[in-house]
Amino acid sequence: MKNRFLRIALVVLAVAAQAAAGFFVYDTERALSAALSTSSTLAGDVGRALAIVGELRSAQTGLVANGQDPAFWVSKIAALTRDAAAAIEKIDRRPLAPDAAQDLSAAGTAVADFSRASDRVRDLLATDQPLTASSLAFGDAAQYLATASGALSSAASSQAAAADRQVLPARQRQGLALGGSAILTIAVLLLLLPRVGREPAASEQEAPAAGLSLLSLSTPATTDGVGLGRSGFDLDIRRPAASPPTEPLPEPPRESEEAIIEELKQETELRLNTEAQVDLVAAARLCSDLARVKDAAHLPALLGRAADLLDASGIVLWLAGTEGTVLRPAASVGYSEHTISRMKALSGRSDNAVSVAFRENRMEVVGGTKERNGAVVVPVVTVNGCAGAMAAEIRHGAEASPSVQAVATIIAAQLASLVPETK
């Protein structure tokens, strides 16, 4: 991505997402801490109120016990009742869960009811009715205290449960916020990563090489427009380029110039075998089998039969892309996997024999030497024009044989019937 403004905008977006996720996590943690703190504070307040209610229960028992001074217990019960009511009333109900607030209200009501029952117990004792006073003290008054204790305990439990229920959803929301911001940041980083690799030149940007109509042939992905031979093909079938003339160093002649030239020719030239013949019956059978090809797995074996017919050490079928400016090897026989992997694409405008045969739609013959084989390169021509070329590396100087050249042309024509129409 080269747009500077867009790059800055993406960075700002990623930073903003991270900041928003961090603030959300912080705010959620603060809310959870407040809920847990409220639960803990309520538990402490409820504990103090429960202690006062417990003292009230003991004082109520002492009030109606034989031999006790009612005046002492009456004043003590009144003081404890006020303390219990005050302890319940001072608890802040605003941050509490609804259930906890209702339980506190029920506890306050129970303490108020106990206060009224306690006054009746006091009056009964004052009028010398101890049995009725005891019945009321251990009956209604005790029940009110039990109700207050239960409501206080329930308030603490309800608030703790409400705080616990907030934890899991809060953690899930935090995970979603952090995960979303992380995904957005990774996406931004991937968009901002620089692209590596050389941009292909306009002349090298090609559509995929044409495949065979009934086959699925894989071709190397390279687009380097270099030739065969030294670029990775064992057979160098480049046309020899004229080397610049150099001035030879003078030295005393040891023999005549004509004798030296003749000796060099004898050492390097390979006698052409123009009389080499090809089995026409086997060639006809091969063409018949090529016409029935439906599976790419059968093509190497058929190319092997073609190599045997032509006395070729190897054959390579080169096909062009839809724009027709780059040739790539589509099928081959007679070469190792290492050699095939080193084959480069050929520019259709180069002076390589394959490129010339493809470009000018004519056969190219490359003479061999004692050190290397010759070659016959035949264009693969369809109804839409030349689609590629078949290069056969011929042994024993038979590349000059008219019979070999004719059969190579027939095989290339049969291969052309397998190339799909692209126009």
Phi, psi and omega in degrees: 000123186253348180288113185294318181298319180292323177298316179296319180297320179293320178297315179299320179297317179295317179296318179297320178297318178296318180295318180296318178296319178296317179295320179298315179298317180297315181294321178294318178297322178294320178294319178295319179297320179296319180295317179293323178294319178298318179297318180293319179296317179297321179299320178293316179296319179296322178298318178294319179295321178296324178296320179293319179297323177297321177294323177299320180296319179292320181293324179295323177293319179293333182295323184258007180284149179292140175082003181264154179275109182301327183299320180296313184288329179296314180293323180294317180297320180298317180294317180293325179295318177296319180297318180296315180297319180294320180297321179286322184291327184283351178291125181286120183269351185296316180276000186277158173292153181304320180296318179294320179296319178296320179296322178294319178297319178296323178294318178297319178297319180296321178294320178297318178297321177298321180300318179293320178294322179296322177297322179292321177299318178299317181294321179295321177294324180293332180263016175062051175235069186293326182292317178294322179297318180295319179299319180289322181294318182272354179258266185296315183299316179295323179296320178298318179295321178296321178296318179297317179297315180297319180294320178296315179296320179294325179297316179295318180294318180297320180292321178295320178294321179296320178294320179294324180293339180279340189291307186298310177300323180295318179296321178296318178295322177297317179298319178296319180295314180292319179296318178297317179293325179293317179297317179297318180296317179297319179298318179296317180297320178295323178291330183272350180298136179289145176280130180257156179106155181277136174290127181294145177293161183298326181288343182259352180281110187234151168290162180304145180299144182297132177266178175278150186297326183251006185235166173234092186260129177272141178234152178301147184277357183288154179233019179290122183275063179247167189273185178281192173071250185298340179279357177144350180261131183302326182265115177274106181248028171292147169290132183296127178279143181291120180278145180297139182295139178239149180277117180291148177287132180294134175213157182297125179292136179257338176208172185291153180297322180296322180292322179295315181297318180295321179294320178296319179298319181293328181283327189255332185280143176254129181295124183290138180258081183282353182262004181298137182245156180239140178290105184291327179296315178295325178295321179295318178297320179298313180297322177297319179291323177297326181292341182256011183292128176233346184233132181299336182293339181276342187293318180302320180295321179291321175295327176296320176296322178296320178297322178295319179298318186270002187054047182256138176282343179189154178226138176232130175261116180257131178237148182262156174287179184295332179272349172071031180244352180225133177254139180227147178291124181256331179204153182203164175208146176095359182236149180289162178299325179296317180295316180298320181294336180272354179294137180254162173287154182248135173284133179293349181258004181278175181264014176296147183300323177296315181296320180294317179298321179290314186290318185262000174056050178210159181289142175240132179242127179249120181291145179265171176231182177292336182271338183211158180282161172272188183207151171239123181244119185243131177293145176260105190252129176249183179294340180263004181119190182285125182255352181167205181206150175251121181252122180244125179272107190264138181263165171060028176070014184281002178296339179273356182287127177301326180294316179296315181297319181294314181294322176300321178295319179297317180296317179297321178296322179291323176295328180298332181291344179268352181275131184289156174284129184245001182240000000 
